[in-house]
Amino acid sequence: MKLRTGIFFLLLFFLGKQTSAQYYYYNNDYYNNNWLYEVGGSIGAMNSLTDLGGRKGIGKRGVKDFNIKNTNLSSSAYIGVIYRNEIALRLEGSFGQVRGYDSILAKVAKTTNGRYERNLSFRSSITEISVIAEFHPVWIFGNFNQDHFPPDFSPYVLIGFGYFHFNPKTELNGTSVALQPLHTEGEGFSEYPDRKNYSLNQTCIPIGIGVKYELSAFFNVRAEFVSRILQTDYLDDVHSRYIDPAVFANHLSGVQLNQALILNNRYRGGLVPMSNTAHPGGIRGDPKQNDSYFSFNLKIGLVLGREKRFRGY
């Protein structure tokens, strides 16, 4: 009942705004149409939170394990439609790379309870396409006219739905090796029926905040932070526990068998013997929390649809 009431008043709110002036002023020279369009691109930085690398200690949740050294470049291109500068919907393609490696913990190895000695690493390119909705509260709750122009800055929140491709790889003897085909934790093996093969194509929920600044009637710039909620814990090919290495021979052969045996367990021994979990059934990753990746981008957009104000004599 409360939900229906909330929706009813929300509809009344937007209906009331819709029945007001059919256009409104942007500045002394241009006015906004109800519908505007935008095309643009961005460049920025991408990072991730996975089981590998991180900061000192035994591994903390969320941003507490963020390590800026894992940051890589990212970029995007988008097209969008904007209703009265209040709500926008955009289609965006994003590109970047994520990585993590336990050797980043070398200087704090004694605090990591075996994370450094685990000695695993990964990197993966990210290709994402998403549909994102923006909500601009300054415009939603503002009242702008020829005597009260809107501010140049507009903070906003965003949420959407995305589909992305990843492919975790690591280095072995100077060669880049794809990890998913090696089933390093027994994914898809009959001996481990609870571990399903993971797909390299997954869905995500982008959620974030941003601020837009109007350079002119035709161009704007933005600063935007977006985090992706994932449905997978295999962004880094690490999820739960080590398997019995003898099982690999039942499913792999030749080069792949040799690579799987090496890359399943790269334990760097001798430093903290009591922390060695690199044995069948030992802890390899934390299955209680999915991985995530996020980006901070600077965007520039071209706005289409604002019209020159006509001034009578």
Secondary structure by P-SEA (a helix, b strand, c coil): caaaaaaaaaaaaaaaaaacccccccccccccccbbbbbbcccbbbbbbcccccccccccccccccccccbbbbcccccccccccccccbbbbbbbcccccccccccccccccccccccccbbbbbbbbbbbbbbbcccccccccccccccccccccccccccbbbbbbbbccccccccccccccccccccccccccccccbbbbbbbcccccccccccccbbbbbbbbccccccccccbbbccccccccccccaaaaaaaaaaccccccccccccccccccccccccccccccccbbbbbbbccbbbbbbcc
